[in-house]
Amino acid sequence: MEKLQSLEQFEQLKNEERTIFMFTADWCPDCTVIEPILPRIEVDYPEYTFISVDRDEFIDLCSEMDIFGIPSFVAFHSGEEVGRFVSKARKSQEEIEEFINGLAD
């Protein structure tokens, strides 16, 4: 999964079609647990661009977006937030897929 490099890149990507940002951190055990399933999810949903956002590197962005629990997923389409899966709970592959499938509604 590509890593976010700058706030400018975030602004550009959120204005594109179907971008999902995953907020994460190296020290987050729940993030580590889902890491092995992410490549499969990316393959299964090629219509989305997946971007990893390091919470510690972009703490102000996380605060701005009310991201307090990680891992968290926020989806944008053409500049509009179309969904978020944000909680402090551990996320399963099924829950992540349900979130993505719900975006198509």
C-alpha positions as CSV (number, residue, x, y, z in Angstrom):
1,M,0.0,0.0,0.0
2,E,1.3,3.4,-1.0
3,K,2.2,5.7,1.9
4,L,1.0,9.3,2.1
5,Q,4.0,11.7,1.6
6,S,2.5,15.1,2.2
7,L,-0.7,17.1,3.0
8,E,-0.6,18.3,-0.6
9,Q,-0.7,14.7,-1.8
10,F,-3.6,14.0,0.6
11,E,-5.6,16.9,-0.9
12,Q,-4.9,15.7,-4.4
13,L,-5.8,12.1,-3.7
14,K,-9.0,12.9,-1.8
15,N,-10.2,14.8,-4.9
16,E,-9.7,11.8,-7.1
17,E,-12.2,9.0,-7.6
18,R,-12.5,6.3,-5.0
19,T,-9.6,6.8,-2.5
20,I,-9.5,5.0,0.8
21,F,-7.1,6.3,3.4
22,M,-6.0,3.9,6.1
23,F,-4.7,5.6,9.3
24,T,-2.2,3.5,11.1
25,A,1.0,3.6,13.2
26,D,4.1,1.4,13.5
27,W,3.4,0.9,17.3
28,C,-0.3,-0.1,16.8
29,P,-0.8,-3.9,17.5
30,D,-4.2,-3.9,15.8
31,C,-2.7,-2.3,12.7
32,T,0.0,-5.0,12.6
33,V,-2.7,-7.8,12.8
34,I,-4.5,-6.6,9.7
35,E,-1.4,-5.7,7.7
36,P,-1.1,-9.2,6.1
37,I,-4.7,-9.0,4.7
38,L,-4.4,-5.6,3.1
39,P,-2.7,-6.7,-0.1
40,R,-5.5,-9.1,-0.7
41,I,-8.1,-6.4,-0.1
42,E,-6.3,-4.1,-2.5
43,V,-6.4,-6.9,-5.2
44,D,-10.1,-7.6,-4.5
45,Y,-11.1,-3.9,-4.9
46,P,-9.0,-2.6,-7.8
47,E,-11.5,0.3,-8.3
48,Y,-10.1,1.9,-5.1
49,T,-6.8,3.6,-4.5
50,F,-5.6,2.6,-1.0
51,I,-3.2,5.0,0.9
52,S,-1.6,4.4,4.2
53,V,-1.4,7.4,6.5
54,D,1.0,7.3,9.4
55,R,-0.9,8.8,12.4
56,D,2.3,10.0,14.1
57,E,3.6,11.7,10.9
58,F,0.2,13.4,10.2
59,I,-1.1,14.0,13.7
60,D,-2.7,17.3,12.8
61,L,-4.5,15.8,9.8
62,C,-5.8,13.0,12.1
63,S,-7.0,15.6,14.6
64,E,-8.6,17.6,11.9
65,M,-10.5,14.5,10.6
66,D,-11.4,13.3,14.1
67,I,-9.3,10.1,13.8
68,F,-8.7,9.1,17.4
69,G,-8.6,5.3,17.0
70,I,-6.5,3.3,14.7
71,P,-6.5,1.5,12.4
72,S,-9.2,3.6,10.8
73,F,-10.4,3.9,7.2
74,V,-11.9,7.0,5.5
75,A,-13.1,6.9,1.9
76,F,-13.3,9.9,-0.4
77,H,-14.8,10.2,-3.9
78,S,-14.2,13.4,-5.9
79,G,-13.4,15.4,-2.7
80,E,-16.4,14.2,-0.7
81,E,-16.1,11.9,2.3
82,V,-18.3,8.9,1.4
83,G,-17.6,6.7,4.4
84,R,-15.6,6.1,7.5
85,F,-14.7,3.0,9.5
86,V,-13.3,4.7,12.6
87,S,-13.1,3.0,16.0
88,K,-10.6,1.9,18.6
89,A,-11.6,-1.8,18.1
90,R,-9.6,-4.4,16.2
91,K,-10.9,-4.8,12.6
92,S,-11.3,-8.1,10.8
93,Q,-11.0,-8.7,7.0
94,E,-14.8,-9.3,6.9
95,E,-15.5,-5.9,8.6
96,I,-13.2,-4.1,6.3
97,E,-14.8,-5.7,3.2
98,E,-18.3,-4.9,4.6
99,F,-17.2,-1.2,4.9
100,I,-15.9,-1.1,1.3
101,N,-18.9,-2.9,0.0
102,G,-21.2,-0.4,1.8
103,L,-19.5,2.4,-0.1
104,A,-21.1,1.3,-3.4
105,D,-24.6,1.9,-2.1
